[in-house]
Amino acid sequence: MEKAMKEKVLEFGKYYLRLIEEKDAEDYYKSGFEELDDEVNYYTGTTDNFTKDQIITYVKNIVKNPSRYDFLILNEREIVGEVVLSDIEKKNCHYRICIFRKEHFSKGIGFHATVKVLEFAFEDLGLESIELEVFPFNERGIALYKKLGFEITGEIIDEEAESLYKKIYTMKLKVNNFHY
């Protein structure tokens, strides 16, 4: 699958989304990984630290992967977060979002970024469903996903994870249930 929208930018208010490029790797590292936010780590289940070299290698690999779209969430000054469509196959994909700093929480950024990416996934890519995983304690995330039409479809138990992160909900959104 060739990546659609190489130059397309998805805008909402003073924020916009665009695909990550190799030249973004260092800023991406600084924004999301150099100084980790404890609250972000809590909601994402991040327990590891990543080096700059690891992140640069990661970015080089993902920009070449045709089965994923990794969008940066930006404003005029900084990278605020990311939204990712991955494992795209058979009209389905996996979804993930991360706002990198808690000072950007509860401002509608995640909601609007999610709406824009879901519109892109359903309208431009022609996908029929999108799946995600979320921790049960992430009530704000679950509420956002349900507001858009996602439904809880099951749960995963990760026996190797720390106790707080053992239980994970799976959620799915079908194109005809998408609303906002």
N, C-alpha and C positions, 0 to 999 in steps of 0.2 A: 504494500500500500504506500503510495507516494504521499508525503505530507501535504495536506491542503493548507492554504493560508500562510505561506511563508512570510508575506509582508503585511498581512492583515493584523490590525490592532483592535481589541475589544475594549471599549471605553465605558466607564460608569462614573459620573461625577468627576472628582479630581483624580480618580484612579484609572488605570488601564492595565490590560493584560497583553502580553506578547510572549511568543515562544522564546525560551532560553537559548542562548547562543554560546559557543565556546568562549567568546570574549567576556561573557558575564561571570565566568567561574570564580574569579577572585572576589568580586562584589557579592556574589551569591554566598560564598564562604563567610565573608565579613558580616553580612546581614543576618544569616540564619544559623551559623555554626561556630563562629569565633568566640562569642560570649553567649552561652546558652541561657535561655530564659527558663527558670524553674517551673513556672506555670505552663509554659508551652511544652516542656518535657513531660510534665504530669499528664496533660491531655493527649499527647502523642505516644506516650509510653517509651520515649527515648531515654535509654540508660547509658548509652555509649557516647564518647567524645570522638569527633572526626577531625583528622588533620587536614590542612589545606591541600596537601597532595592527594589525599583520598577524594576530597570534593572535586578537585580539578579533573581527576581521572573519571569520576562519576559523571560529571557534566560532559566530558568528551564522548563518553559512551552513550548517554541518553540522547544527545542531539542527533546521533546517527541512527537511532532505533526507530524504524518506521511503524512500530506497533504502539507508539505512545506520543502524547503531546504534553510537554512540560511547560506550563505558562508561569511567568513571573507576574506577581501583583506588584505594580509600581505606582508611585506618585511622582511628582516632579523632582523629588529629592532622593528617594531611596527605594530599595526593594523591600516591600512590606511582607511578602509571603509568596506562596506558590500554590498552584492548582494543577493537578495531574490527572490525565486520562491515560491509563496504561493497560497492557494486556488486551489490546483491541483485536478481537477476532469474532467471527460469526455474528456480527451486528450487536456485540456486547463489549463492555469494557469495565475496568476497575477505576474508581474515583478516589482521589485523596486531596485534601486541602490542609495547609498549615499557614497560619498567621504567625510571623516570627517573634513578635513582641506583644506582651499583654497590654501595653498602652494602646494597641490597635484593636483590641477586643471590643465587642459590643458597640461598634460604630457602623454596622451594616456592610463592612468590607467583605466579609466571608459570604454573606447572603448574596450580594450583588455579583461577586466574582463567580459564585456557584451558578447563579442564574445564567450568566453570560456563557460559561463553559458548557452547561447543559444544553443551552440553545444551539451552540456550535456543534455539540455532539449529535444532537437529534436532527438538526436542520442541514448542516453542512456535511457531516460524516454519514448521515443516514442510519445511525445506530438505533436499535430498538429497545435496549435496556442498559442500565448502568448499575453496578454493584459497588458497595463499600463496606468497610468494617469500622466499627466504633465501639469504644469502651462504654459499658452501661452507666458509668458515673459521669459521662460527658453529656449531661442533660441539655446543655445549650446546643451542642451539635446535633443531638437526636431531635430536638424540637425543630431546628432549622431543616433537617432532612425530611421530617414528617410534613412540615409546612409546604414543601415542594412536591410531595407525593410519594416519597420513599416509604416503604413498609419494611418492618422487621421480618426477616425470613428465616432466621435461625440463630444459633449461637455456636461459637467455637470455644473449646476449652484447650488452652495452651498449657500443658502440664509443666513445661520447662520455664515458664515466665514467673516473675515475682508475683506474689499472691494478688496484689492489686490488679495485675494485668492478665491474669489467667483466663477470665471470661471476656469474650468479645462478641458483640452482636454483628450479624450480617444484615444488610439492608439492600433493597433492590427498588429501582424506579423503572417502570416501563413507560415508553414514549407517550402513550395515551393517558397516563396518570400524572404527567408533569404539569404542574400549575404553580402560579405565584401571584 
